[in-house]
Amino acid sequence: MLPWIRRTTADGRDLHFYPDGSITGAMGYYLRGVRKIPISVSRWLSGDACLFDWDELPTVLKTARDLHKRNPDALPGDYRAAVCKKLRK
């Protein structure tokens, strides 16, 4: 399956987003602890991937997935605020 969209993290690493919600690095390996995520979370992260370093992505995705479970109608600003709050701790 070909990537749906490609983005670069703040530290210059490539991310590939797929239509089924999975995310991989440039070599096709899944991110640590992340297989598939909800499409709305994937869509949000494809726009904001440049704000985060590679090492922050597992925390970013876990926080975004938890927010999606609590509020499936969350807006991009809700994801961004929840993730930034978590990363500051």
Protein Blocks (a to p, Z undefined) as FASTA:
>chain_A
ZZfbdcddfkopacdddfkopacdfkopacehiabdcfklmmmmmmmmmmpcfklmmmmm
mmmmmmmmmmmmbcfklmmmmmmmmmmZZ
